[in-house]
Amino acid sequence: MAVDKMPVKPPGKPRFKVTSSDKFDSLATRDHSEMKTEEDFCQQLLVEGYVQSFVDFYHLTQRADPNAPDGKFRKIQCTTDEMSFIRNNLVLAEISRRQGNIVGVYTAYNKLAGSYKKKRDWKTAIFFQEKCLEVAQLTTDMKAEMMANHTLGEVFQQMNEYEQARVCHERHEEIAKSIDNADEIVIANVELHKVYLVLAERLDAENRTDEALKMYEMCLGASIKCMDLASQGEANGKIGNLLLRRGDPSAALPYLQQHSQISTDIGDTEARCRACSALAWALDSLGEDQQALAELSLVHSISEQAGDAYLQSQACRALGTLYSKVGQLQDAVNVLQRHFELLKAITSQNAADSKKEDSGESPPTVTVADLELARVFVGISRGNLLMGAYMGVIATDMSALLDWKLNRTELLKQSPLADKDNS
């Protein structure tokens, strides 16, 4: 006997229905205006079945404030809008993970990382950015991986963790090279230049000159790759000055000349003055006194044209020192006197300095010690100028010396030896 097979259904209506992805998105972002406290949000997350979101939300809203002053414990405070933002993105990430929507997971975590980065909560920003990086690596999404490494590197820079920032930016450049993306190579090297520069300066401060030199060279390479002329000039100047301090002026010369040329090309007056001053030092060390004087004279004229009193004072000091060395003593007296007058004028411009501070510019700092040192330089230069006459009087006319001592008469007019030297 044939038996008809009837489909067997459980009694009553089905308890669950298949929910579309659009409905999932609406669940993640719907308005929860009735929720005001952390407890309300936590309870609602558990009721809706978002366990992982509940765990993350609880830790994010119940932890210590990372920006609390003096390291004191203080519970982090979140507004209702901030809690809603955290909740929505955590739920969106959880829903997207269940659906296999990797892009949705990445987007949610990236928004959270960006939010905490703005709040300067660096550790939490790194936590979510590392999740973004994991997602990008799992899906072999090169563009997302580059973006995650770039953002991670920037956060590490803000945290003063430059070695870790270096790893992230170098990985960014490596991926960009593998897919031949010129724009991303430039973006990576802009940050690498900053990172290499800080690391090189730290090594230089620790007197690890060989390692610092290699790092400055890497800095120069990064600046060339990112096609930033100002950065190239700066890196050349750093290498040249380091070689000068090591006592190798001939090796420093081409770097300093390049620094001077680039500064001229981009119209950076201050950088050009620094470059010419260092170039003069190198030329002086090589025995090229006249070329060194020409470079310092150029610095002096540039600073005068720019109207920068502080820069002009530094140029006068360097020029006066070199004039004294080569025996142009009257010129040394003149420019060192000008150096003293400029510093004295800067210290008396309190009103102008306060205006600069209000406009966001930091005026040059001139201390009392700087002013007194400038006064000493003037005295030494005048002493050098009178040294020939003084020695001549000692050798030929002691009575004239005593007369000068008592009455401050002019020795130059009384000493035939001095007149002979001056002629």
C-alpha positions in Angstrom: 0.0 0.0 0.0 1.5 3.3 -1.1 1.8 6.0 1.5 1.8 9.6 0.5 4.8 11.5 1.9 3.6 14.7 3.4 6.1 17.4 4.3 6.3 17.6 8.1 6.5 21.2 9.5 6.9 22.1 13.1 3.8 23.6 14.6 3.5 27.4 15.0 5.2 30.2 13.1 9.0 30.3 12.5 10.9 32.1 15.2 13.7 33.3 12.9 13.8 34.8 9.5 16.7 35.3 7.1 17.9 38.9 7.3 19.3 40.6 4.3 22.6 42.6 4.4 20.7 45.9 4.1 18.8 45.1 7.3 22.1 44.2 9.0 23.5 47.6 8.1 20.4 49.3 9.4 20.8 47.4 12.7 24.4 48.6 13.0 23.6 52.2 12.4 20.1 52.7 13.7 19.3 55.5 16.1 19.5 54.6 19.8 18.4 57.9 21.2 16.8 56.3 24.2 20.3 55.1 25.4 22.2 57.5 27.5 24.7 55.6 29.7 27.3 53.0 29.1 25.1 50.5 30.9 22.3 51.2 28.4 24.5 50.6 25.4 26.1 47.4 27.0 22.6 45.9 27.8 21.3 46.6 24.3 24.4 45.1 22.6 23.8 41.9 24.6 20.1 41.9 23.9 20.8 42.2 20.2 23.4 39.4 20.3 26.6 41.3 19.6 28.8 39.7 22.2 32.2 40.7 20.7 31.0 44.3 20.3 29.8 44.3 23.9 33.3 43.2 25.2 35.1 45.8 23.1 32.6 48.5 24.0 32.9 47.7 27.7 36.7 48.0 27.7 36.7 51.2 25.6 34.3 53.0 27.9 35.3 51.7 31.3 39.1 52.1 31.1 41.4 54.8 32.5 41.7 58.1 30.6 45.0 57.9 28.7 45.2 61.7 28.6 44.7 62.2 32.4 47.2 64.8 33.8 50.2 63.7 35.8 49.5 60.0 35.2 46.6 60.1 37.8 43.8 57.5 37.4 40.6 59.0 36.0 37.9 57.1 34.2 37.5 58.0 30.6 34.5 60.2 29.9 32.4 59.5 26.7 29.5 61.6 25.4 26.4 59.9 24.1 27.4 60.7 20.5 30.9 59.2 21.1 29.4 56.0 22.6 26.9 55.8 19.7 29.8 56.2 17.2 31.8 53.4 19.0 28.8 51.1 19.2 27.8 51.6 15.6 31.3 50.8 14.2 31.9 47.9 16.5 28.6 46.4 15.4 29.3 47.1 11.8 32.6 45.3 12.1 31.0 42.3 13.8 28.2 42.0 11.3 30.6 42.4 8.4 32.8 39.7 9.8 29.9 37.3 10.1 29.0 38.0 6.5 32.5 37.7 5.2 32.5 41.4 4.2 36.1 42.2 4.7 35.8 45.7 3.3 33.2 46.5 5.9 35.4 45.2 8.7 38.3 47.3 7.5 36.1 50.5 7.1 34.7 50.2 10.6 38.1 49.7 12.3 39.7 52.4 10.2 37.0 54.9 11.4 37.6 53.9 15.0 41.4 54.3 14.5 41.0 57.7 13.0 38.7 58.9 15.8 41.2 57.8 18.5 44.0 59.4 16.5 42.3 62.7 16.6 41.8 62.4 20.3 45.6 61.6 20.7 44.8 58.3 22.2 47.7 56.7 20.4 47.6 53.2 21.9 43.9 52.7 21.1 44.5 54.1 17.6 47.3 51.6 17.1 45.1 48.8 18.3 42.5 49.4 15.7 45.0 50.3 13.0 46.8 47.0 13.5 43.4 45.3 13.1 43.1 47.1 9.8 46.5 45.9 8.8 45.6 42.3 9.7 42.5 42.5 7.6 44.4 43.9 4.6 47.1 41.3 4.8 44.5 38.5 5.0 42.8 39.7 1.8 46.1 40.7 0.1 44.6 44.1 -0.5 47.8 46.0 -1.3 46.2 49.5 -1.3 44.6 48.9 2.1 47.9 47.5 3.5 49.8 50.6 2.3 47.2 52.9 3.9 47.3 51.0 7.2 51.1 51.0 7.3 51.2 54.7 6.5 48.7 55.6 9.3 50.5 53.3 11.8 53.8 55.0 11.0 52.3 58.4 11.6 50.9 57.4 15.0 54.2 55.9 16.0 55.9 59.2 15.0 53.4 61.1 17.3 54.4 58.6 20.1 58.1 59.4 19.5 58.6 55.7 18.5 60.6 56.4 15.4 62.2 53.0 15.0 58.7 51.4 14.7 57.6 54.2 12.5 60.5 53.5 10.2 59.5 49.8 9.9 55.9 50.8 8.9 57.0 53.4 6.3 59.6 51.2 4.8 57.0 48.5 4.4 54.7 51.0 2.7 57.5 51.9 0.3 58.3 48.2 -0.3 54.7 47.4 -1.3 54.4 50.5 -3.5 57.6 49.5 -5.3 56.2 45.9 -5.8 53.1 47.3 -7.6 55.0 50.2 -9.3 52.8 52.9 -7.7 54.8 56.1 -8.0 52.4 58.2 -6.0 52.6 55.9 -3.0 56.4 55.8 -3.2 56.4 59.6 -2.9 54.0 59.5 0.0 56.1 56.9 1.9 59.4 58.8 1.3 57.9 62.0 2.6 57.5 60.4 6.0 60.7 58.4 5.7 62.7 61.6 5.3 61.2 62.9 8.6 61.9 59.6 10.4 65.5 59.2 9.1 66.2 62.8 10.0 65.1 62.4 13.6 67.0 59.1 13.9 70.2 60.6 12.4 70.0 63.6 14.8 69.7 61.2 17.7 72.7 59.2 16.6 74.7 62.5 16.0 73.8 63.7 19.5 75.2 60.4 20.9 78.5 60.9 18.9 77.8 57.8 16.8 79.0 59.8 13.8 79.4 56.9 11.3 75.9 55.6 11.9 74.6 59.2 11.8 76.2 59.8 8.5 74.7 56.6 7.0 71.3 57.7 8.3 71.7 61.2 6.9 72.5 59.6 3.5 69.3 57.6 3.7 67.5 60.8 4.5 69.0 62.4 1.4 67.9 59.4 -0.7 64.3 59.6 0.7 64.2 63.4 -0.1 65.3 62.7 -3.7 62.6 60.0 -4.1 59.9 62.3 -2.8 61.2 65.1 -5.1 61.3 67.7 -2.3 64.0 70.2 -3.0 63.9 71.8 0.4 64.4 68.4 2.1 67.2 67.6 -0.3 68.9 70.9 0.6 68.5 70.2 4.3 69.9 66.7 4.0 72.9 67.9 2.0 73.5 70.5 4.7 73.3 67.9 7.5 75.8 65.6 5.8 78.2 68.5 5.0 78.2 69.9 8.5 78.7 66.4 10.0 81.8 65.9 7.8 83.1 69.3 8.8 82.8 68.5 12.4 84.7 65.2 11.7 87.5 67.3 10.2 87.0 66.4 6.6 86.2 69.7 4.8 87.1 68.4 1.3 84.5 65.7 1.6 82.0 68.2 3.0 82.5 70.8 0.2 80.3 69.2 -2.5 77.4 68.7 -0.1 77.5 72.2 1.2 77.7 73.6 -2.3 74.7 71.6 -3.2 72.9 72.9 -0.1 73.8 76.5 -1.1 72.6 76.0 -4.7 69.3 74.4 -3.8 68.6 77.1 -1.2 69.2 79.7 -3.9 66.9 78.0 -6.4 64.0 77.8 -4.0 64.5 81.2 -2.5 65.1 80.1 1.1 67.1 83.0 2.6 67.7 81.5 6.0 68.8 78.2 4.5 71.1 79.9 2.0 72.8 81.9 4.8 73.4 78.7 6.8 74.7 77.0 3.7 77.1 79.9 2.9 78.3 80.1 6.5 79.1 76.4 6.6 80.7 76.7 3.1 82.9 79.5 4.4 84.0 77.3 7.3 85.0 74.5 4.9 86.9 76.9 2.6 88.7 78.4 5.6 89.7 75.0 6.8 91.1 74.2 3.3 93.1 77.5 3.4 90.9 79.3 0.9 90.6 82.5 3.0 89.5 84.8 0.2 86.8 82.5 -1.0 85.6 82.0 2.6 85.4 85.8 3.0 83.5 86.0 -0.2 80.9 83.5 1.1 80.5 85.3 4.4 80.2 88.7 2.6 77.4 87.1 0.6 75.7 86.0 3.8 76.0 89.5 5.2 74.4 91.1 2.1 71.6 88.5 1.8 70.7 89.0 5.5 70.7 92.8 5.0 68.4 92.5 2.0 66.1 90.1 3.9 65.8 92.6 6.8 66.5 89.8 9.3 68.4 91.5 12.2 69.2 88.2 14.0 70.5 86.5 10.9 72.5 89.6 10.0 74.0 89.7 13.5 75.2 86.1 13.1 76.7 86.9 9.7 78.5 89.8 11.2 80.0 87.7 13.9 81.2 85.0 11.5 82.6 87.6 9.2 84.4 89.6 11.9 86.0 86.4 13.3 87.3 85.6 9.8 88.5 89.2 9.2 90.5 88.9 12.5 92.0 85.6 11.4 93.2 87.0 8.0 94.5 90.2 9.6 91.9 92.7 8.3 91.6 94.1 11.8 89.8 97.4 11.0 87.1 95.5 9.1 86.8 93.0 12.0 86.2 95.9 14.4 83.5 97.4 12.1 81.5 94.2 11.6 81.8 93.0 15.2 80.7 96.4 16.4 77.7 96.0 14.0 77.1 92.5 15.5 76.9 94.1 19.0 74.6 96.9 17.9 72.2 94.4 16.2 71.9 92.2 19.3 71.4 95.2 21.5 68.6 96.4 19.2 66.9 92.9 19.2 66.9 92.8 23.1 65.2 96.2 23.2 62.4 95.3 20.8 60.1 93.8 23.4 56.9 95.2 21.9 57.8 93.9 18.4 58.7 90.5 19.9 55.3 90.3 21.6 53.6 91.0 18.4 55.5 88.2 16.7 54.4 85.8 19.4 50.8 86.9 19.0 51.0 86.2 15.3 52.4 82.7 15.9 56.0 83.5 15.0 58.7 82.7 17.5 61.2 85.7 17.7 64.9 84.9 18.1 66.1 84.5 21.6 68.9 86.8 22.6 70.1 86.4 26.2 72.2 88.8 28.3 75.1 86.3 27.9 74.9 86.7 24.1 75.0 90.5 24.4 78.0 90.4 26.8 79.8 87.9 24.5 79.3 90.3 21.6 80.7 93.1 23.7 83.8 91.0 24.4 84.3 90.3 20.7 84.3 94.0 20.1 86.9 94.6 22.8 89.1 91.8 21.5 89.0 93.1 18.0 89.9 96.6 19.1 92.7 95.1 21.2 94.0 93.3 18.1 93.9 96.5 16.1 96.0 98.3 18.7 98.4 95.4 19.3 100.9 96.5 16.7 101.1 100.1 18.0 101.3 98.8 21.6 104.2 96.5 20.9 105.9 99.2 18.9 105.8 101.6 21.7 107.1 99.0 24.2 110.0 98.4 21.9 110.9 102.1 21.0 109.3 104.6 23.3 108.3 103.6 26.9 107.6 107.2 27.8 104.9 107.3 25.2 103.3 104.2 26.7 103.3 105.9 30.1 101.8 109.0 28.6 99.1 106.9 27.0 98.5 105.2 30.3 98.0 108.5 32.1 96.4 110.6 29.4 95.0 108.1 26.8 96.9 109.9 24.0 96.8 108.3 20.5 99.6 105.7 20.3 99.3 105.4 16.5 100.4 109.0 16.0 103.3 108.7 18.4 104.8 105.4 17.2 106.9 105.5 14.1 107.0 101.7 14.1 103.2 101.6 14.1 103.1 104.0 11.2 105.5 101.8 9.3 103.4 98.7 10.0 100.2 100.5 8.9 101.8 101.7 5.7 
